[in-house]
Amino acid sequence: MFAPQPAAGPHPYVAWKHPGFRRYQFVRIATILGLQMQAVAVAWQVYDLTRRPLDLGYLGLVQFIPVLALWPITGLVVDRLDRRQVVSVCIGLYSLAAATLAVLSSGHFGGITSVAPLFSILAFVAAARAFGQPASQALLPHLVPPEDFTNAVTWTSSLFQLGSITGPAIGGVLIGIVGVPGVYATAAVLCALSSLVARTVTMRPLDTPSPRGHVWDEVWAGVRFLRGQPVVLGAITLDLFAVLLGGAVALLPVYARDILDAGPIGFGVLRASPALGATAMAIWLAFNPVGRNAGRKMFAAVTLFGIATIVFGVSTNIALSIGALAISGAADELSVVVRQTLIQLGTPDDMRGRVSAVNFVFIGISNEIGELESGMAAAAFGTVPAVVLGGLGTLAVVAAGWFVAPDLRDVDRLEKRA
């Protein structure tokens, strides 16, 4: 099924021959595991404290506000400083936050009895991610030559999804075995190790030095660049509204407890299911690149994402729910590979930090504000109607985008557009 096809492009493992890329992947997988385990524990703890779906939506809001507030300076910092060191410092801050959650949740301090400490620490983590995520994205082109970059994006996304599978699953199991504080402590150790290794990643220098003009002009350079790239802007916008409306992950604690009766381990499996499908798609793409008609394939993938969301919303069978979430993850993965390749290869080296920062704001709107939208819709209409309406909204976005973004629809090969 996954047999190599030499005529389709470069060797499927070509990115792994570069030492910096290999070490960078260790950093990412350890960090992703820690953050995903922490996210599962926080969501479980919040819903356990309040039993209100709206509070799960607020988790997204408190993580988006710092990203929105800091984005004007995050990209500039990434473009002016050593991106490797920015990544290392930010991951160290993730470790500090996880350790704080572990201490506060333990019996020595009476445990956490309200959502306020959880929200505050998540906002701190989000502020660190506002710098760390653009730095991580902008670092990747330093690790492989341009001809190997699409393959590097595919494997990077594959390992991200692998961490997104195992992290929630491990987190769910550990909640049942050692409790929420044990999950936080494990996440702190993983992130601390990742921070140390990040400092040792070998990288090539910038192709061109970053210009030092007026600070405000530099801040807005990323926005101006994207405005002149209709294909890239269309890909970002399509993904934004599709995930904003169709994301059901925020409501998984409700499904696990009240609809599917799955418990903490079942919750971890549900949370990991989209990443399971995404990993399968990423491996497939490593051996079978997107190829021709990339734009149309992206529209088809987002359509499938909306349909899978609707199926998950109405399902009361855990096997069907897991399958629907896995399909939604596979569809989203194809969209991610197309979008990231267009952004990174189509952006000048000295501007990647600022463009990645703008992209991260869009991702934050789709993911974190999508969680808020899901929580508010569940509070207003009920959990199942909220998810179904979100899936229908995604299909409406695809229909509109087909006519509004013809440049994206007509993209053929990614390498030529980039």
N, C-alpha and C positions, 0 to 999 in steps of 0.2 A: 504493500500500500504506500509506504514511504520510500520506495526505491529511488535512488538518485536519477536525475535526468540531465546528463551532461549538456545536452543541446540547449537547455532552458536558461543557463547562466553559469556563474562561477561555481566552484566546488561548495557544497552546502556547509562545510566546516571551515571555510577560508578565514573567517574572523578570528578563530581560536588560535591561529598561528602567531598572533601578536601578543607578547607577554603582558603589556599594559591592559589589554582587553580582558585577559584571563583574570588578572588580579582585581580589576574593576568589577567583574561579575561576582566574585566572592563578596566584595563589599556590598553590592546591591542585594544579593540573596539573603545575607545575614540581616541587613537592615529591614528588608521587606518582611522577613519572618517576624522580627521583633515588632514592627509597627502593626502588622496584621493581627498578631496575637493580642496586642494591646487593644486594638480596635474592637475585637470580639469581646474582650473582657469589659471594656467600657460600656459597650452597647447592652450587654447582659446586665451589668450592674445598674445602669440607668433605668432600664425597664423593670428590674427587680425592685428598685426603690419606689417608683412612681406608678407603674403599670399604665402609663399614658403614652400612646403613639406619638403625640405631638412633641414630647420631650426627646424622642428619637430624631425628630426633625430638627430640633434645636441643636443637636450635636453637629449637624451640617452647618448651621448658621455660625456657631462659635468658631468653627474651623475656617470659614470663608472670610469673615471680617478682617482678620490680620493679613490675609493674602491680598485682599483688595486695598487695605490701607498702606501696605508696604511696597506694592508692585512698582511704583515710580522709581524706587531706589534699588530694588533687588537686582534687576537686570544690569544696572550700571555697576553695582558692586561686583557682580559675576564677571563682567567684561573687563574690569580694571584690576582685579586681584587674581591670584593663583586659584583656578577653579578647583583644583584638587584639595587645597587647604580649606576652601569654603565648604566643600562637601564634608571633610573630616570634622570641622568644628560643629556643623549643624547636626551631624549624626551623634556627636558627643552630647549635644543638648537633648536629643531624643532619649539618650540613655539616662541623663539626669532626671528628665520628666518621668520616665518609667519607674526609676528607683523611688522617686517621691510618691508616686501612686502606690507602690508596694508598701511603703512605710505607713502612709495614711490609712490604707485599707486593712492593715494588720490590727490585731486585737490590742496591741500596746497603746494605741492612741484612740481606742474606742470605735475604730472603723469609720467609714464614711456614711453619714446618715442623711445627706442631702446631695443634690446634683451640683451644687455650686463649686465645690473643689474639683470635681471632674471636669466641668466646663472650663474652669480657669486654667487647669493644666493643659487641656486640649488646645486652648487658645495659644498658650506658650509654644506647644509643639507646632501648631500651624504657622506661627511667626518664624520658627526655625525652618520649616519646610518651604516658606516663601522664598528663602535664599537657597536652600539645599536642592530643591527640585530643579529650578532653572540651571543651577551649576552642574548638576548631574547630567542633564540633557545636553548642555553645551560642552561637557567634557568628552562625550563619546566620539565626536569627530577628531579629537586629538589622539585617539588610540588606534585607529585603523586608517589606511589610505582611502581616498574617495571611492575607488573602484570596489572596495570591500564593505562600503558603508551600509548598503541595503541589507546585506547579509548580517551585519552587526546589529542593525535595528531589529531584525527578525529574531535573532537569538536573545538579545537583551529583553525584548518583550516576552519571549518564551519563558525566560527565567523569572521575570516579574510575575507572570501568571503561575509558574510553579510555586513561587513563594506565597502567592495569594491562595493557592490550593492548600498547601501544607500548613501555613500560618493559622488560618481559622480552624482547621481541623485539629491541630495540636492545641490551640487555645481552648477549643471546646472540651477536649479530653482533659486538659489540665484543670479547667474550672471544676470538673467533677472529681478530680483526684486531689489536687493541692489547694483548690480555691482560687479566687480572683487575685489575692496578693502574690501567690506563687507564679501566676501568669505574668504579672507586671515585673517581678524579679527576673524571670527568664528573659523577658524582652530587654531589660536593662543590660544584662550581661552580653546578649547578642549585639546590641548597638555599640556598647563600649569596645568590643573586639573589632567591629566593623570600622569604627572611627580610627583606631590605631592603624589598621591595614590600609585605609584610604590614603594615608600620608606617604605610602611607599609605592603608589601606582606610578609607573613610568609613562610619560606622555611627550608628544612632540610639541614644539612651540607654535604660537599663532602664525598663520600664514602672513598676516599683515598686522602691525601694531595697531591697537585701538586708538583712534584719534582723541585728542583732549580738547574739545571745544567748550562752549557754554554748557553748563551742567543741565539746564532745562532743555536745551536742544538735544542733548545726548539722551535724556530720559525719554523724550517723545520720538526718538529715531525709530524705535521698534514699531510703534504704532503707525508712523508714516510709511515704513517699509511694507507692512502688511496691507495697508490700504491700496498699495500699488500692485498687489499680488492677488488677483481675483480668485485664482485656483486655490491657493493656500487659505485665503480668508473664507472661501466657500466651504472647504473641507472642515475647518475649525467650527464654523457656524452650524453646519449640518450636524456634526457630532454634539455640539453644545445643546441644541434644542432637543435632539433625540434622547440623550441621556437625562437631560433636565426633566423631561416629561415621562420617560419610560423606565427610569431607574426604580427598582423595587427593593434594593438591598437594605435600605433604611428600615423597612417594615418586616424584615426577616425575624426579629425577635417575637413579633406578634404572631406571625405564621407558625414559628416553632413552638410557642407556648399554647396559643389559643385555637389555632386552626388545624395544624398537623399533629399536635401533641408529640413533638419530637424530642423535647428535653435539650439540655446543653450540648450533648454530643451531636444530636441531629441538627441543632442550630449551626454548629461548626461545619457540618457536612453541607448544609444548605448554603452557608456563606462561601464555602470553597467551590461550589458547583460552577459558577460562571468562570472562574479561573481554570477549572478542569477543561471546559470546552475551549477556552482561549488557548490553553497550552497545546491541545491537540491541533488547533488551527495554526498556531505558530510553528509547530514542528512540520506540518504539512507545507507551509509556505517556505520553510528553509530548504526543502527539497523541490518544491514546485512554486517558484516565484509568481507574483501576481500576473506578470506578463501583459498581454493586450487588454484593452478596454478597462483599465484600472478604475476610471471614474464610474462607469456603469456598475462594476462589481461592488464599489463602495455603496452606491445607492441600493443595490440588491441586499447587501449585508445589513444595512440599517433597517430595511423593510423586514427582514427576517428577525431582527432584534425586537421590533415592535410586536410581531406576531407571537414570538416566544414569550414576551412579557404578558400578553393577554392570556395565553394558555396557563402560565404560572399563576396569574391572578385568580382564575376560576378553579384551579385544581385543589382537591382535598385529598389527593393521594401523594404520599411523599416521593415515591419513585417517579411519578409524572412531573412533580415539582422540580426534582433534581434534574431530570432530563431537560425541562424547559429552560431552567437557569443555565445549564451547560450550553445549550444551543444559543442562548442570548450572548453568552461569553465568547463563543466561537465567532459569531457575527460581529461583535464589537472588536475583536482582535484584528480582523481584516481591515476594518475602518481605521484602527490605530496605526497599523503598519503603513497604510497609504498616507495618512495624515503626517506622521512623524518623518517619513522619507521626504515628502514634499517640503516640509518646514526646514529640516536640518540641511539637506543638500542644496536647497534653494536660497539659503541665507548666508551672507558673507561671514567669514570666521570671526571677525571682530565685533559682530552684532548679534551673535547667537545667544548671548546671555539676555539681552534686552528682548529679543524676539521670543525666546523661551519663557521669559517672565510674563509677557503678554499672553502667550499660549497657556501658561499655568493659571492665569486669572480665568480664562475661558473654561479650562478644565475644572477649576474650583466652582464656577457658576453651575456647570453641568452636574458635578458630583455633590458638592456640599449644599448648594442651594436646591439641587434636586432632592436631597434628603429632607430639607425643610418643606419643599413643596409636597413631598409624599406624606410627611407627618401632618401637615395642615389639611391635605385632602382627605386623609384617613379620619381625622377628627371631625371633618365636616360631613363626609359621605359614607364613612365606613371603610375598613381596610380593603376588602375585595373590590368594591367599586372604584376606589382610588387607584389601584394598580391597573385595573382594566381600562379606565379612562386615560391613564398615562400611556398605555400601549397604543390606544387609538390616536392619542395626540402625536405619538411618534410617527405613525403612518401618515397623518396629515402633514407633518413636517417634511417627510420624504416627498409627498406629492407636490408640495409647494416648491421645495428645493429643486425638483426636476426641471421646473420652468424658470425659476429665479436664478439658478446657478448653472447656465449652460456650459461655461468654461470648465467647471468641475465635471459635469456629466460627460463631456467629450474628451477627457484626458485619456490618452492611450497608454503608452509605456511610462512608468514612473521615472526611469533613468533619463529619458529624453526631456521630460518636463523639468526635472531638477537641473 
